[in-house]
Amino acid sequence: MEDAREYLLRIPSFAAKKHSLSEAGAFFQELGGTFPGRVIHVAGTNGKGSVCAFLASILQASGLHVGTFTSPHLTDIRERFRLDGELIEEKAFQKSFEQVFQVWKRLGEQGMDHPTFFEYLFYMAAVWFQEVKPDAVILEAGMGGRRDVTSLCRPDLSVITSVSLDHMAYLGNTVEEIAAEKAGIIRPGVPLVFDGNDSRAAAVIREAAERAEAPAWDVREGNLQVSWKGEFPRISCPFGEERAEAVLPFPAEYQVWNAALAIKAAELLRDGRENGVRCGSREETGGFGAITAAFVSSGLAAARHGGRMEEVLPDVYFDGAHNRDGIRVFAQAAARIAADRGKPVRLLFSAVSDKEYGIMAGELVRDLRPAGIALVRMENGRGLSLEEMEKAFAGAGCPVQEYDSVAEALACALREKGEDLLFAAGSLYFIGELKKCLEEEGYDKF
């Protein structure tokens, strides 16, 4: 059989039609139709991956075995499938692929269309998790939530991260419409934790939770305290009768709210059915009862998530900010780092063509006042043209250099930065390509 990677990466060229949830559900049932342990379903516009990383680290610190299914990947497709932070092994990856393929062969003969790329990966995750049987499975939704294939899961807890404008062609043109799509993961009686960053989105989410009679908590209304230890935020947050306190390992204020979501999620998972809240299909709390404020604190501090304000080399940061709201909070974090170190900023940028790149460019120039900008079209087929990027950064007030390849752009940016700070942003796909370049050149994270 063809190598799993090669086959999976070819799927978008011949299977772009998304299945309805009823159709996808039929496929899912052929694979067992369930996930082991407690299932935490995470949706939202920005911060989903970070919340998954924080929560997984908290649960692992508490002695639980945790499976995660996230997207996208940066350099290796296996990054989407993890058990206790470790990538799925090659043999297990190929085996899961083949099991899904055999089901597809059978259903395809009955007239079912081929699964999309994301659907296929979700089915592989279901197969693998059924085999390794983690205590908890954390599932990151793809685009939206209501019609997303991950909504086939039966969650014990739902989490909605910050909501803002993105994927408008698919999810709606207003924050309210997008919030309604994200709120589609809410299930009757299942607890919900959400980030009410936008009052309009929060109102939609609350209304959906009330209709489903799902207990809901907005972390923006909690007693969260934030201070700073150099470039890194230090948080103190209620956890039951105690407080969890940690210096977050990301020099970005936006991670504070992602951490708060993970803390509240961990608290609900620990308490289970206490206080009239159902958070799990079993009466007992099992190993989740071992979660303490100390484990929460150590888990937060130990969390890792590549490409999110990640210092890959001294004074060189990669961040996957890729929409209006993401770029805004990235720029704020980068400006804080620059002020703390007293150094000028240089920017390495690329984006996909369906984003609000003009608004993104304006935010970056206004907040960062870069000393220089390097532009390059990424290798991903959706990459924005150099011509359009040049127009977006016209009038930036600093030198703007264009490059023909990502490798050349990175090499030149590293060579020319001198003592300045270098930030790369605009797309997670772009960050993945940059990290591949670092690997090929033999750079190790210092």
C-alpha positions in Angstrom: 0.0 0.0 0.0 1.1 3.6 -0.7 2.8 5.3 2.2 0.2 6.8 4.5 1.7 10.3 4.4 1.8 10.5 0.6 -1.7 9.3 0.3 -3.1 11.6 3.0 -1.4 14.7 1.5 -2.9 13.8 -1.9 -6.5 13.7 -0.6 -7.3 17.4 -1.1 -6.7 17.0 -4.8 -9.5 14.4 -5.2 -11.7 14.7 -2.2 -12.7 18.2 -1.3 -16.4 17.6 -0.6 -17.2 17.6 3.1 -19.7 15.0 4.3 -22.8 15.7 6.3 -22.6 14.7 9.9 -25.0 11.8 9.2 -22.8 10.5 6.4 -19.7 11.0 8.5 -21.4 9.4 11.4 -22.1 6.2 9.4 -18.4 6.0 8.7 -17.5 6.7 12.3 -19.8 3.9 13.5 -18.0 1.4 11.3 -14.9 2.3 13.3 -16.6 1.8 16.7 -18.2 5.2 17.0 -16.7 6.1 20.3 -13.6 7.4 22.1 -12.3 5.9 25.4 -12.1 7.8 28.6 -13.3 11.3 29.1 -13.6 13.4 26.0 -12.9 17.2 26.0 -14.1 19.0 22.8 -12.4 22.3 22.0 -13.6 24.8 19.5 -13.0 28.5 18.9 -11.2 31.0 16.6 -7.9 31.5 18.2 -6.2 29.6 21.1 -7.6 26.1 20.5 -4.2 24.4 20.2 -2.8 26.3 23.2 -5.7 25.3 25.4 -5.3 21.7 24.3 -1.6 21.9 25.2 -2.2 23.5 28.6 -5.0 21.0 29.6 -3.0 18.0 28.4 0.0 19.1 30.4 -2.1 19.6 33.5 -3.7 16.1 33.2 -0.4 14.5 32.5 1.2 16.2 35.6 -1.7 14.6 37.6 -0.7 11.1 36.5 -3.3 10.6 33.8 -2.7 9.3 30.3 -3.9 11.8 27.7 -4.5 11.6 24.0 -4.8 14.7 21.8 -6.0 15.3 18.3 -5.0 18.7 17.1 -4.4 20.7 13.9 -2.7 21.8 11.8 0.8 20.3 12.1 4.0 22.2 11.5 6.5 19.8 10.1 5.2 16.2 10.6 1.6 15.1 10.1 2.0 12.8 13.2 2.0 16.0 15.4 -1.8 15.8 15.2 -1.9 12.6 17.1 -0.2 12.5 20.5 -0.3 10.3 23.6 1.2 11.9 26.8 2.8 14.5 24.6 4.6 12.0 22.3 3.8 11.7 18.6 2.1 8.5 17.4 4.6 5.9 16.4 5.2 5.3 12.8 3.8 1.7 12.9 0.7 2.8 14.7 0.2 5.7 12.3 0.4 3.4 9.3 -1.8 0.8 11.0 -4.5 3.4 11.8 -4.4 4.7 8.2 -4.9 1.2 6.8 -7.8 0.4 9.1 -9.6 3.5 7.9 -8.7 2.7 4.4 -10.3 -0.8 4.6 -13.5 0.8 5.9 -13.4 3.3 3.0 -13.0 0.5 0.5 -16.1 -1.2 1.7 -18.2 1.9 2.0 -16.8 3.3 -1.2 -18.1 0.3 -3.1 -21.6 1.2 -1.7 -21.4 4.7 -3.2 -19.9 6.8 -0.4 -17.6 9.6 -1.4 -14.0 9.5 -0.1 -13.4 11.2 3.2 -11.8 14.6 3.2 -8.3 15.1 4.5 -9.5 16.2 7.9 -12.2 13.6 8.1 -9.7 10.8 7.4 -7.4 12.1 10.1 -10.2 12.2 12.6 -11.1 8.6 11.8 -7.5 7.6 12.3 -7.5 9.3 15.7 -10.6 7.3 16.7 -9.0 4.0 15.7 -5.7 4.8 17.5 -7.3 6.1 20.7 -9.5 3.0 20.9 -6.3 0.9 20.8 -4.2 2.9 23.3 -7.1 3.7 25.6 -6.1 7.0 27.3 -7.9 8.3 30.4 -8.8 11.5 28.5 -9.1 12.4 24.8 -8.8 16.1 23.9 -10.2 16.8 20.5 -9.6 20.1 18.7 -12.4 21.0 16.3 -11.4 22.0 12.7 -13.2 24.9 11.1 -16.3 25.9 12.9 -17.9 23.3 15.2 -21.5 22.7 14.4 -20.8 20.9 11.2 -17.3 19.7 12.0 -16.6 16.0 12.0 -15.3 16.2 15.5 -18.8 16.9 16.6 -19.5 13.2 16.3 -17.9 12.7 19.6 -19.8 12.5 22.9 -18.0 15.0 25.0 -17.8 15.1 28.8 -16.8 18.7 28.6 -16.9 21.4 26.0 -14.5 24.3 25.7 -14.9 27.4 23.4 -11.8 29.7 23.1 -11.9 33.3 22.0 -14.2 34.0 19.0 -13.4 36.6 16.3 -13.7 37.0 12.5 -12.1 34.3 10.5 -13.1 31.9 7.7 -16.0 34.2 6.9 -16.6 32.5 3.6 -17.6 29.4 5.5 -18.8 30.4 8.9 -20.5 33.8 8.5 -19.8 37.5 8.1 -20.4 38.6 11.7 -19.0 37.6 15.1 -22.5 36.4 16.1 -22.8 34.1 13.1 -19.3 32.7 13.7 -20.1 32.2 17.5 -23.2 30.3 16.6 -21.1 27.9 14.5 -18.6 27.4 17.4 -21.5 27.0 19.9 -22.6 24.0 17.8 -20.4 21.8 19.9 -22.5 22.5 23.0 -24.4 19.4 24.1 -27.4 19.0 26.4 -26.3 18.9 30.0 -22.6 18.9 29.2 -20.6 21.5 31.1 -19.1 24.3 29.0 -16.1 26.6 29.6 -15.7 29.6 27.3 -13.8 32.7 26.8 -16.2 35.6 26.6 -13.6 37.9 24.9 -16.3 39.5 22.7 -19.6 40.5 24.3 -21.5 39.7 21.1 -20.1 36.2 20.8 -20.5 35.6 24.5 -24.2 36.4 24.3 -24.7 33.9 21.5 -22.7 31.2 23.4 -24.7 31.8 26.7 -28.0 31.5 24.8 -27.0 28.2 23.2 -25.9 26.8 26.6 -29.2 27.8 28.2 -31.1 26.1 25.4 -29.1 23.0 25.9 -29.3 23.3 29.7 -25.6 23.1 29.8 -23.8 24.6 32.8 -21.5 27.3 31.5 -18.6 29.3 32.9 -17.1 32.4 31.3 -13.4 32.6 32.4 -13.5 36.4 31.8 -15.8 36.6 34.9 -13.4 34.7 37.1 -11.0 36.0 39.7 -7.8 35.8 37.6 -4.8 37.7 38.7 -1.9 38.5 36.3 1.5 39.9 37.0 4.8 39.7 35.0 8.1 38.0 35.6 10.2 39.7 32.9 8.6 38.8 29.6 6.5 36.0 30.9 3.0 36.3 32.5 2.5 35.0 36.0 -1.1 34.0 36.7 -3.0 33.2 39.9 -6.4 31.6 39.4 -9.0 29.9 41.6 -9.0 26.1 41.6 -11.7 24.9 43.9 -10.8 26.1 47.4 -7.2 26.7 46.4 -5.4 28.8 43.8 -3.2 27.6 41.0 -0.2 29.8 40.3 2.3 29.6 37.5 4.6 31.5 35.3 3.4 30.6 31.8 6.1 29.4 29.4 5.0 31.7 26.6 5.9 35.4 26.5 2.5 36.5 25.4 -0.4 37.9 27.4 -3.0 36.3 25.2 -2.0 32.9 26.6 -3.4 34.0 30.0 -6.9 33.3 28.9 -6.1 30.0 27.3 -4.5 28.9 30.5 -7.6 30.1 32.4 -9.8 27.9 30.2 -7.6 24.9 30.9 -7.6 25.5 34.6 -11.4 25.6 34.8 -11.7 22.6 32.5 -9.4 20.7 34.8 -11.4 21.7 37.9 -14.6 20.4 36.3 -13.0 17.2 35.3 -11.8 16.7 38.8 -15.1 17.4 40.4 -17.0 15.1 38.1 -20.6 14.9 39.4 -20.1 17.0 42.4 -22.2 20.1 42.9 -24.8 18.8 40.4 -22.4 19.1 37.5 -22.1 16.1 35.2 -18.6 16.0 33.7 -18.0 12.4 32.8 -20.2 9.3 32.1 -19.3 7.6 35.4 -20.3 8.3 38.9 -16.8 8.1 40.2 -14.2 10.7 39.5 -11.5 8.0 39.1 -8.0 9.3 38.5 -9.3 12.7 37.8 -9.9 13.2 41.5 -6.1 13.3 41.9 -5.9 16.7 40.1 -4.7 19.3 42.6 -3.8 23.0 42.4 -0.1 21.9 42.6 -0.4 19.7 39.5 -2.3 22.4 37.7 0.5 24.8 38.4 3.3 22.4 37.4 1.3 21.4 34.3 0.9 25.0 33.1 4.6 25.7 33.6 5.6 22.6 31.6 3.2 23.1 28.7 4.8 23.3 25.2 3.2 24.4 21.9 5.4 24.9 18.9 5.0 28.0 16.8 3.1 30.1 19.4 5.4 33.0 20.3 8.2 30.4 20.3 11.8 31.6 20.7 13.4 29.2 18.2 16.8 31.0 18.4 18.1 33.8 20.5 16.0 36.9 19.7 14.1 35.0 17.0 10.4 34.3 17.6 7.9 32.3 15.5 4.2 32.8 16.0 1.4 31.3 13.9 -0.9 34.4 14.2 -3.0 34.3 11.0 -6.1 36.4 11.3 -7.1 39.9 12.5 -7.5 39.1 16.1 -4.5 36.8 16.2 -2.2 39.4 14.6 -3.5 42.1 17.1 -2.6 40.1 20.2 0.7 38.8 18.6 1.8 42.4 17.9 1.0 43.4 21.4 3.1 40.6 22.8 6.0 41.3 20.4 5.9 45.0 21.3 6.1 44.1 25.0 9.1 41.8 24.4 10.8 44.6 22.3 10.2 47.1 25.0 11.5 44.8 27.7 14.7 44.1 25.8 15.1 47.6 24.4 15.7 46.3 20.9 14.3 47.2 17.4 12.0 44.7 15.7 12.3 43.1 12.3 9.4 41.2 10.7 9.3 38.2 8.4 5.9 37.7 7.0 3.8 35.5 4.7 0.1 34.7 4.6 -2.6 32.7 2.8 -4.7 34.5 0.2 -8.1 34.2 1.9 -7.1 36.2 5.0 -7.5 39.9 5.8 -3.9 40.5 5.0 -4.3 44.3 4.4 -5.7 44.8 7.9 -3.0 42.4 9.3 -0.2 44.4 7.7 -1.6 47.7 9.1 -1.8 46.2 12.6 1.8 45.0 12.4 3.3 48.2 11.1 1.4 50.4 13.6 2.2 48.3 16.7 5.7 47.1 15.9 7.1 50.0 13.9 9.6 47.5 12.3 13.1 48.5 11.3 12.7 46.2 8.3 10.2 43.8 6.7 10.9 40.6 4.7 8.1 39.2 2.5 8.0 35.8 0.9 5.3 33.7 -0.7 5.1 30.4 1.1 5.2 27.1 -0.7 1.7 26.2 0.3 -0.6 26.5 -2.7 -2.8 29.0 -0.9 0.0 31.4 -0.3 -0.5 35.1 -1.0 1.4 36.5 -3.9 4.4 38.8 -3.4 2.6 41.5 -5.4 -0.4 41.5 -3.0 1.8 41.5 0.1 3.9 44.4 -1.3 0.7 46.4 -1.8 -0.4 45.6 1.8 2.9 46.9 3.2 3.2 49.9 1.0 3.9 53.0 3.0 5.3 50.9 5.9 8.0 53.5 6.5 10.8 51.0 6.6 12.8 48.9 4.0 10.7 46.1 2.6 12.5 43.2 0.9 11.0 40.4 -1.2 12.3 36.9 -1.5 11.7 34.1 -3.9 11.9 31.2 -1.4 11.2 30.7 2.3 14.7 29.3 2.8 16.3 32.4 1.3 14.0 34.7 3.2 14.9 33.1 6.5 18.6 32.9 5.8 18.8 36.6 4.8 16.6 37.7 7.7 18.8 35.9 10.2 21.9 37.3 8.6 20.7 40.9 8.5 19.0 41.1 11.9 22.2 41.9 13.8 21.3 42.7 17.4 17.6 43.3 16.5 14.6 41.0 17.4 13.2 39.0 14.5 9.5 37.9 14.5 7.9 35.7 11.9 4.1 35.6 11.6 1.2 35.4 9.2 0.3 31.8 8.9 0.8 28.5 10.8 1.6 26.9 7.4 4.4 29.5 7.0 5.7 28.8 10.5 5.8 25.1 9.6 7.9 25.8 6.4 10.3 28.0 8.5 10.8 25.3 11.1 11.6 22.8 8.3 14.2 25.2 7.0 15.7 25.4 10.5 15.8 21.6 10.7 17.4 21.3 7.3 20.1 23.8 8.3 20.9 21.9 11.5 19.7 24.5 13.9 18.7 23.2 17.4 16.5 25.0 19.7 18.8 26.7 22.2 
